[in-house]
Amino acid sequence: MAQPQGIHLATSALGPAKGTLILYRCSVPLKLTEYPLGGAFPCLARCEKALCDNRRVTTSESSRRGSDRTFVEHSVGVKVKLAGLWTAMMLLYVYADILSLFRPGQIAEIESGKIGPFDVSQSSLVIASLIVILPALMIALSLTLRASLSRPANLALGLLFTLVNVSNLLDESWVYYFMFGLLEIALTLAIVATAWNWPRRDPSAADA
């Protein structure tokens, strides 16, 4: 049960002539030196100093723990990294094509049967579809394929799409498209680097 705030006077074992003045500041009593009873209270010049302010101690400890707080780093697997890189590149592909529709004359060019410098045909649309289908499939395949298959697939397609992204910037004059293209090249190079540095199992650890 918590002690009350304030000053409490308790009679000592020596009788009513002397007593002990106890100051309760929190749950821990602060004992002061004995003094003779009678008359006015004397000056409490020699009181014992005690650390009983629980609130102050708790506040200082909590603030110290808050300042020492650090974040826990979680490693990301190679498969998740590759899937994330392919996803980012796909999003850049989509938004670059959407923004390209706002170019002056782009709609008229589409209506005239042109897809970039090529005529719209069965073969040109199949090639354009593969350019979008393969990265989309690599998002799922990077997560599900075994390492022995995923690594070469990411190396080959990463290099292939690096060349595709470079070719998309040839004869290009729009700044926004250069921005998208450079980011796409950076992502495909990151795919190649991640697949190339795929961690290998330590033979000594496997034997153990």
MILUMVO-934483 format. One line per field, with one value per atom (N, C-alpha, C): residue number from 1; residue in three letters; x, y, z. Coordinates in pm, whole numbers, m for minus. Example, Ala and Ser with C-alpha at 12.3 -4.5 7.8 and 13.67 -1.06 7.14 Angstrom:
pos <- [1;1;1;2;2;2];
code <- [ALA;ALA;ALA;SER;SER;SER];
px <- [1319;1230;1320;1285;1367;1290];
py <- [m569;m450;m330;m225;m106;3];
pz <- [780;780;780;708;714;787];
END
This chain:
pos <- [1;1;1;2;2;2;3;3;3;4;4;4;5;5;5;6;6;6;7;7;7;8;8;8;9;9;9;10;10;10;11;11;11;12;12;12;13;13;13;14;14;14;15;15;15;16;16;16;17;17;17;18;18;18;19;19;19;20;20;20;21;21;21;22;22;22;23;23;23;24;24;24;25;25;25;26;26;26;27;27;27;28;28;28;29;29;29;30;30;30;31;31;31;32;32;32;33;33;33;34;34;34;35;35;35;36;36;36;37;37;37;38;38;38;39;39;39;40;40;40;41;41;41;42;42;42;43;43;43;44;44;44;45;45;45;46;46;46;47;47;47;48;48;48;49;49;49;50;50;50;51;51;51;52;52;52;53;53;53;54;54;54;55;55;55;56;56;56;57;57;57;58;58;58;59;59;59;60;60;60;61;61;61;62;62;62;63;63;63;64;64;64;65;65;65;66;66;66;67;67;67;68;68;68;69;69;69;70;70;70;71;71;71;72;72;72;73;73;73;74;74;74;75;75;75;76;76;76;77;77;77;78;78;78;79;79;79;80;80;80;81;81;81;82;82;82;83;83;83;84;84;84;85;85;85;86;86;86;87;87;87;88;88;88;89;89;89;90;90;90;91;91;91;92;92;92;93;93;93;94;94;94;95;95;95;96;96;96;97;97;97;98;98;98;99;99;99;100;100;100;101;101;101;102;102;102;103;103;103;104;104;104;105;105;105;106;106;106;107;107;107;108;108;108;109;109;109;110;110;110;111;111;111;112;112;112;113;113;113;114;114;114;115;115;115;116;116;116;117;117;117;118;118;118;119;119;119;120;120;120;121;121;121;122;122;122;123;123;123;124;124;124;125;125;125;126;126;126;127;127;127;128;128;128;129;129;129;130;130;130;131;131;131;132;132;132;133;133;133;134;134;134;135;135;135;136;136;136;137;137;137;138;138;138;139;139;139;140;140;140;141;141;141;142;142;142;143;143;143;144;144;144;145;145;145;146;146;146;147;147;147;148;148;148;149;149;149;150;150;150;151;151;151;152;152;152;153;153;153;154;154;154;155;155;155;156;156;156;157;157;157;158;158;158;159;159;159;160;160;160;161;161;161;162;162;162;163;163;163;164;164;164;165;165;165;166;166;166;167;167;167;168;168;168;169;169;169;170;170;170;171;171;171;172;172;172;173;173;173;174;174;174;175;175;175;176;176;176;177;177;177;178;178;178;179;179;179;180;180;180;181;181;181;182;182;182;183;183;183;184;184;184;185;185;185;186;186;186;187;187;187;188;188;188;189;189;189;190;190;190;191;191;191;192;192;192;193;193;193;194;194;194;195;195;195;196;196;196;197;197;197;198;198;198;199;199;199;200;200;200;201;201;201;202;202;202;203;203;203;204;204;204;205;205;205;206;206;206;207;207;207;208;208;208];
code <- [MET;MET;MET;ALA;ALA;ALA;GLN;GLN;GLN;PRO;PRO;PRO;GLN;GLN;GLN;GLY;GLY;GLY;ILE;ILE;ILE;HIS;HIS;HIS;LEU;LEU;LEU;ALA;ALA;ALA;THR;THR;THR;SER;SER;SER;ALA;ALA;ALA;LEU;LEU;LEU;GLY;GLY;GLY;PRO;PRO;PRO;ALA;ALA;ALA;LYS;LYS;LYS;GLY;GLY;GLY;THR;THR;THR;LEU;LEU;LEU;ILE;ILE;ILE;LEU;LEU;LEU;TYR;TYR;TYR;ARG;ARG;ARG;CYS;CYS;CYS;SER;SER;SER;VAL;VAL;VAL;PRO;PRO;PRO;LEU;LEU;LEU;LYS;LYS;LYS;LEU;LEU;LEU;THR;THR;THR;GLU;GLU;GLU;TYR;TYR;TYR;PRO;PRO;PRO;LEU;LEU;LEU;GLY;GLY;GLY;GLY;GLY;GLY;ALA;ALA;ALA;PHE;PHE;PHE;PRO;PRO;PRO;CYS;CYS;CYS;LEU;LEU;LEU;ALA;ALA;ALA;ARG;ARG;ARG;CYS;CYS;CYS;GLU;GLU;GLU;LYS;LYS;LYS;ALA;ALA;ALA;LEU;LEU;LEU;CYS;CYS;CYS;ASP;ASP;ASP;ASN;ASN;ASN;ARG;ARG;ARG;ARG;ARG;ARG;VAL;VAL;VAL;THR;THR;THR;THR;THR;THR;SER;SER;SER;GLU;GLU;GLU;SER;SER;SER;SER;SER;SER;ARG;ARG;ARG;ARG;ARG;ARG;GLY;GLY;GLY;SER;SER;SER;ASP;ASP;ASP;ARG;ARG;ARG;THR;THR;THR;PHE;PHE;PHE;VAL;VAL;VAL;GLU;GLU;GLU;HIS;HIS;HIS;SER;SER;SER;VAL;VAL;VAL;GLY;GLY;GLY;VAL;VAL;VAL;LYS;LYS;LYS;VAL;VAL;VAL;LYS;LYS;LYS;LEU;LEU;LEU;ALA;ALA;ALA;GLY;GLY;GLY;LEU;LEU;LEU;TRP;TRP;TRP;THR;THR;THR;ALA;ALA;ALA;MET;MET;MET;MET;MET;MET;LEU;LEU;LEU;LEU;LEU;LEU;TYR;TYR;TYR;VAL;VAL;VAL;TYR;TYR;TYR;ALA;ALA;ALA;ASP;ASP;ASP;ILE;ILE;ILE;LEU;LEU;LEU;SER;SER;SER;LEU;LEU;LEU;PHE;PHE;PHE;ARG;ARG;ARG;PRO;PRO;PRO;GLY;GLY;GLY;GLN;GLN;GLN;ILE;ILE;ILE;ALA;ALA;ALA;GLU;GLU;GLU;ILE;ILE;ILE;GLU;GLU;GLU;SER;SER;SER;GLY;GLY;GLY;LYS;LYS;LYS;ILE;ILE;ILE;GLY;GLY;GLY;PRO;PRO;PRO;PHE;PHE;PHE;ASP;ASP;ASP;VAL;VAL;VAL;SER;SER;SER;GLN;GLN;GLN;SER;SER;SER;SER;SER;SER;LEU;LEU;LEU;VAL;VAL;VAL;ILE;ILE;ILE;ALA;ALA;ALA;SER;SER;SER;LEU;LEU;LEU;ILE;ILE;ILE;VAL;VAL;VAL;ILE;ILE;ILE;LEU;LEU;LEU;PRO;PRO;PRO;ALA;ALA;ALA;LEU;LEU;LEU;MET;MET;MET;ILE;ILE;ILE;ALA;ALA;ALA;LEU;LEU;LEU;SER;SER;SER;LEU;LEU;LEU;THR;THR;THR;LEU;LEU;LEU;ARG;ARG;ARG;ALA;ALA;ALA;SER;SER;SER;LEU;LEU;LEU;SER;SER;SER;ARG;ARG;ARG;PRO;PRO;PRO;ALA;ALA;ALA;ASN;ASN;ASN;LEU;LEU;LEU;ALA;ALA;ALA;LEU;LEU;LEU;GLY;GLY;GLY;LEU;LEU;LEU;LEU;LEU;LEU;PHE;PHE;PHE;THR;THR;THR;LEU;LEU;LEU;VAL;VAL;VAL;ASN;ASN;ASN;VAL;VAL;VAL;SER;SER;SER;ASN;ASN;ASN;LEU;LEU;LEU;LEU;LEU;LEU;ASP;ASP;ASP;GLU;GLU;GLU;SER;SER;SER;TRP;TRP;TRP;VAL;VAL;VAL;TYR;TYR;TYR;TYR;TYR;TYR;PHE;PHE;PHE;MET;MET;MET;PHE;PHE;PHE;GLY;GLY;GLY;LEU;LEU;LEU;LEU;LEU;LEU;GLU;GLU;GLU;ILE;ILE;ILE;ALA;ALA;ALA;LEU;LEU;LEU;THR;THR;THR;LEU;LEU;LEU;ALA;ALA;ALA;ILE;ILE;ILE;VAL;VAL;VAL;ALA;ALA;ALA;THR;THR;THR;ALA;ALA;ALA;TRP;TRP;TRP;ASN;ASN;ASN;TRP;TRP;TRP;PRO;PRO;PRO;ARG;ARG;ARG;ARG;ARG;ARG;ASP;ASP;ASP;PRO;PRO;PRO;SER;SER;SER;ALA;ALA;ALA;ALA;ALA;ALA;ASP;ASP;ASP;ALA;ALA;ALA];
px <- [86;0;88;65;150;136;250;250;196;133;78;187;159;252;256;367;373;466;447;537;462;528;466;557;502;577;551;659;646;721;662;726;834;949;1060;1044;1136;1133;1177;1235;1282;1170;1050;940;895;804;747;840;954;1043;1108;1129;1193;1107;1126;1054;1138;1087;1155;1067;1117;1043;1072;966;982;909;979;920;895;768;730;717;807;799;740;751;691;664;699;675;786;897;1010;1018;1023;1028;1166;1172;1297;1310;1403;1417;1507;1463;1542;1601;1694;1759;1660;1683;1595;1614;1510;1517;1428;1456;1373;1238;1134;1000;978;874;835;874;789;816;803;865;859;955;931;1021;1158;1265;1400;1433;1539;1584;1634;1584;1623;1746;1859;1979;2056;2038;2120;2036;1947;1861;1941;1911;1977;1926;2019;1983;1964;1850;1821;1758;1787;1727;1597;1491;1361;1261;1306;1214;1204;1110;1098;1061;983;940;1058;1149;1264;1358;1380;1468;1410;1279;1214;1222;1201;1207;1345;1449;1586;1624;1582;1615;1545;1417;1344;1400;1442;1501;1634;1712;1839;1819;1718;1689;1641;1564;1516;1629;1731;1843;1932;1935;2020;1948;1825;1748;1810;1829;1883;1786;1788;1702;1769;1689;1739;1739;1853;1866;1833;1743;1708;1763;1837;1893;1783;1794;1697;1760;1688;1740;1759;1845;1875;1749;1665;1544;1451;1438;1351;1410;1541;1605;1579;1598;1579;1433;1341;1199;1165;1222;1198;1255;1373;1433;1352;1305;1221;1088;1034;908;926;1035;1061;1078;1149;1169;1037;951;821;738;740;665;719;850;908;867;865;820;678;590;448;429;488;465;535;648;712;624;561;472;345;294;173;202;314;347;378;427;458;332;218;93;59;119;90;180;270;352;265;291;215;234;125;129;140;151;167;39;m76;m202;m222;m188;m200;m107;10;107;54;m10;m68;m181;m263;m376;m331;m212;m159;m96;m92;m38;111;164;306;326;427;469;617;644;780;820;938;981;927;854;809;660;622;481;415;290;215;183;225;201;198;171;171;307;412;547;590;561;603;529;402;326;369;410;462;592;680;807;781;689;656;595;516;455;561;661;766;850;867;946;878;746;672;649;626;593;712;831;947;982;989;1015;906;780;671;685;722;741;861;964;1084;1058;954;920;884;799;757;865;934;1035;1154;1188;1300;1271;1145;1107;1090;1058;1020;1124;1206;1304;1415;1475;1593;1709;1805;1918;1995;2006;2080;2014;1884;1814;1792;1765;1734;1855;1973;2092;2122;2134;2160;2047;1922;1810;1818;1850;1861;1983;2091;2208;2178;2117;2090;1988;1876;1771;1810;1890;1938;2026;2116;2201;2118;2022;1938;1860;1798;1717;1802;1926;2016;2037;2056;2070;1941;1826;1697;1679;1714;1697;1791;1912;2005;1952;1899;1847;1725;1648;1531;1569;1694;1737;1802;1822;1883;1787;1839;1762;1648;1665;1563;1601;1503;1529;1452;1360;1280;1354;1364;1440;1375;1243;1175;1204;1213;1237;1381;1474;1611;1617;1541;1539;1488;1377;1326;1427;1486;1579;1702;1759;1877;1845;1728;1688;1667;1609;1589;1722;1819;1952;2017;2003;2060;1999;1869;1802;1846;1856;1899;2045;2129;2267;2272;2182;2174;2127;2038;1994;2111;2190;2306;2406;2433;2529;2480;2350;2295;2300;2265;2271;2415;2506;2646;2706;2669;2720;2631;2558;2471;2556;2518;2599;2609;2726;2750;2764;2731;2741;2886;2923;3058;3076;3169;3186;3226;3309;3351;3234;3141;3023;2930;2922;2836;2890;3024;3084;3066;3067;3052;2910];
py <- [m120;0;124;221;339;428;485;574;709;782;913;1016;1120;1230;1313;1385;1480;1435;1485;1459;1378;1271;1184;1179;1196;1197;1067;991;864;872;817;820;713;749;655;566;468;374;440;559;626;697;697;763;886;957;1073;1191;1182;1298;1318;1209;1219;1147;1184;1119;1117;1054;1046;1110;1208;1276;1205;1156;1080;1154;1182;1251;1148;1136;1043;1122;1096;1164;1072;945;851;724;609;484;453;529;505;620;594;703;764;897;968;1003;935;954;1073;1156;1271;1244;1325;1305;1333;1264;1282;1422;1473;1604;1601;1684;1688;1751;1691;1744;1868;1938;2055;2183;2280;2406;2394;2489;2489;2385;2343;2246;2311;2241;2297;2292;2357;2357;2219;2167;2031;2042;2075;2103;1978;1869;1750;1634;1658;1548;1456;1328;1229;1245;1239;1247;1105;1083;950;966;872;873;796;869;802;857;945;1001;904;808;705;763;867;925;980;1051;1109;1000;897;787;716;688;618;699;831;916;918;928;933;801;689;559;538;578;560;647;770;856;802;742;683;562;480;365;412;521;571;622;687;738;627;512;400;305;336;244;234;113;88;m1;12;m67;m200;m301;m434;m447;m483;m503;m648;m667;m800;m818;m924;m951;m997;m955;m990;m1095;m1202;m1308;m1264;m1337;m1304;m1311;m1411;m1426;m1307;m1259;m1143;m1018;m1001;m887;m887;m1004;m1012;m984;m1041;m1016;m868;m803;m661;m576;m613;m538;m551;m672;m691;m616;m614;m542;m392;m337;m194;m161;m249;m222;m228;m323;m332;m206;m154;m31;87;94;200;186;63;39;92;54;89;240;309;452;531;482;550;544;428;416;500;506;586;734;783;924;954;856;878;906;863;890;1039;1117;1260;1342;1277;1351;1402;1520;1569;1479;1439;1356;1208;1168;1025;947;1000;931;918;1023;1017;913;900;798;658;638;506;476;575;555;528;577;553;416;340;204;195;284;283;249;170;143;180;303;355;368;319;326;211;117;m2;9;m64;m75;m177;m152;m246;m369;m485;m611;m721;m842;m956;m973;m967;m990;m878;m752;m641;m642;m680;m687;m806;m916;m1030;m991;m922;m879;m782;m687;m591;m661;m766;m840;m914;m974;m1047;m954;m830;m734;m704;m718;m695;m825;m935;m1063;m1118;m1114;m1177;m1114;m982;m925;m958;m962;m995;m1138;m1230;m1369;m1383;m1301;m1312;m1271;m1193;m1160;m1287;m1369;m1494;m1601;m1610;m1715;m1692;m1567;m1540;m1590;m1596;m1644;m1795;m1858;m2000;m2094;m2046;m2135;m2172;m2287;m2325;m2235;m2223;m2133;m2172;m2301;m2347;m2302;m2274;m2225;m2075;m2022;m1881;m1794;m1836;m1755;m1735;m1841;m1816;m1743;m1768;m1698;m1548;m1510;m1368;m1304;m1379;m1325;m1300;m1398;m1385;m1275;m1278;m1180;m1041;m1036;m906;m838;m915;m861;m824;m912;m886;m756;m737;m617;m492;m510;m395;m342;m434;m394;m333;m389;m334;m192;m172;m39;64;20;111;146;46;72;164;160;249;396;423;562;618;533;581;675;787;890;946;940;992;1134;1224;1364;1412;1332;1374;1341;1442;1425;1322;1324;1230;1086;1060;924;881;976;947;911;982;953;811;775;639;537;566;471;446;552;535;455;477;399;252;228;89;18;90;32;1;92;69;m55;m74;m189;m319;m322;m446;m479;m378;m404;m455;m404;m454;m599;m635;m775;m864;m821;m900;m914;m805;m809;m897;m889;m971;m1119;m1152;m1292;m1343;m1259;m1300;m1329;m1251;m1267;m1355;m1445;m1536;m1613;m1613;m1683;m1832;m1885;m2028;m2096;m2223;m2299;m2330;m2315;m2345;m2496;m2556;m2702;m2753;m2675;m2718;m2722;m2625;m2624;m2740;m2776;m2887;m3019;m3034;m3159;m3171;m3058;m3061;m3101];
pz <- [0;0;0;m85;m98;25;66;180;138;228;194;176;99;82;209;230;341;452;572;685;788;837;936;1058;1173;1299;1373;1396;1467;1599;1706;1839;1845;1897;1904;2026;2034;2147;2276;2268;2388;2462;2411;2480;2406;2464;2396;2389;2456;2456;2321;2247;2118;2015;1893;1784;1659;1558;1429;1324;1256;1150;1019;955;831;721;612;497;387;346;239;109;14;m116;m223;m204;m299;m222;m277;m206;m107;m110;m20;78;210;308;315;333;352;499;570;714;742;836;877;1016;1056;1187;1298;1410;1524;1582;1638;1700;1823;1925;2046;2015;2069;2049;2135;2105;2184;2113;2119;2054;1903;1834;1689;1634;1509;1446;1425;1457;1432;1284;1249;1109;1073;964;922;832;895;818;781;863;841;792;699;652;561;570;485;342;247;106;53;m5;m62;m199;m287;m421;m416;m384;m374;m473;m561;m660;m777;m764;m867;m1003;m1001;m1127;m1203;m1135;m1201;m1252;m1174;m1216;m1336;m1331;m1443;m1571;m1559;m1677;m1738;m1653;m1705;m1770;m1710;m1768;m1901;m1908;m2033;m2145;m2110;m2212;m2260;m2168;m2207;m2297;m2265;m2351;m2487;m2493;m2622;m2708;m2646;m2724;m2774;m2706;m2747;m2841;m2883;m2966;m3104;m3154;m3288;m3364;m3498;m3583;m3619;m3632;m3667;m3818;m3873;m4017;m4051;m4148;m4195;m4336;m4357;m4489;m4584;m4709;m4813;m4902;m4931;m5014;m5158;m5229;m5369;m5454;m5432;m5512;m5496;m5373;m5349;m5414;m5408;m5473;m5622;m5685;m5830;m5869;m5793;m5821;m5805;m5704;m5685;m5798;m5847;m5957;m6085;m6115;m6234;m6220;m6101;m6079;m6102;m6049;m6069;m6216;m6291;m6433;m6509;m6472;m6538;m6516;m6395;m6366;m6446;m6461;m6542;m6688;m6737;m6875;m6896;m6804;m6819;m6818;m6719;m6707;m6816;m6865;m6978;m7101;m7126;m7243;m7225;m7102;m7079;m7103;m7050;m7069;m7216;m7289;m7431;m7512;m7465;m7536;m7538;m7448;m7442;m7535;m7604;m7699;m7814;m7862;m7977;m8099;m8158;m8278;m8251;m8122;m8092;m8125;m8093;m8122;m8272;m8344;m8490;m8549;m8491;m8538;m8514;m8400;m8370;m8467;m8493;m8585;m8728;m8760;m8895;m8911;m8801;m8809;m8783;m8698;m8665;m8517;m8489;m8351;m8343;m8308;m8316;m8462;m8498;m8639;m8725;m8664;m8735;m8767;m8874;m8909;m8817;m8783;m8700;m8784;m8733;m8802;m8697;m8742;m8651;m8584;m8663;m8609;m8515;m8551;m8465;m8332;m8333;m8208;m8122;m8184;m8108;m8038;m8110;m8049;m7935;m7958;m7853;m7732;m7758;m7647;m7567;m7636;m7565;m7477;m7524;m7445;m7312;m7308;m7184;m7108;m7180;m7115;m7038;m7098;m7034;m6899;m6887;m6753;m6652;m6700;m6608;m6556;m6645;m6602;m6508;m6530;m6447;m6302;m6279;m6140;m6065;m6126;m6062;m6069;m6184;m6200;m6108;m6081;m5989;m5849;m5813;m5679;m5674;m5786;m5783;m5842;m5936;m5998;m5900;m5923;m5846;m5885;m5793;m5817;m5942;m5970;m6088;m6218;m6217;m6334;m6330;m6211;m6198;m6229;m6185;m6207;m6355;m6436;m6579;m6650;m6610;m6673;m6646;m6523;m6490;m6556;m6569;m6638;m6785;m6850;m6994;m7022;m6951;m6978;m6927;m6820;m6774;m6878;m6940;m7046;m7169;m7206;m7322;m7307;m7190;m7171;m7148;m7108;m7106;m7247;m7342;m7483;m7536;m7497;m7540;m7488;m7362;m7303;m7367;m7401;m7469;m7607;m7679;m7814;m7812;m7703;m7693;m7685;m7644;m7629;m7756;m7855;m7979;m8051;m8098;m8168;m8082;m7950;m7859;m7818;m7815;m7781;m7659;m7607;m7493;m7363;m7277;m7152;m7061;m7050;m6960;m7000;m7133;m7179;m7150;m7156;m7117;m6968;m6887;m6744;m6718;m6783;m6769;m6821;m6937;m6998;m6914;m6855;m6771;m6646;m6588;m6472;m6509;m6624;m6669;m6692;m6749;m6769;m6635;m6540;m6406;m6341;m6359;m6298;m6363;m6496;m6562;m6528;m6515;m6473;m6329;m6245;m6107;m6106;m6197;m6208;m6245;m6343;m6385;m6269;m6199;m6089;m5975;m5944;m5835;m5870;m5993;m6035;m6042;m6088;m6098;m5961;m5862;m5725;m5639;m5701;m5626;m5524;m5397;m5295;m5323;m5297;m5316;m5181;m5177;m5052;m5023;m4897;m4854;m4845;m4922;m4916;m4779;m4708;m4574;m4478;m4492;m4404;m4437;m4566;m4605;m4552;m4556;m4505;m4355;m4285;m4139;m4103];
END
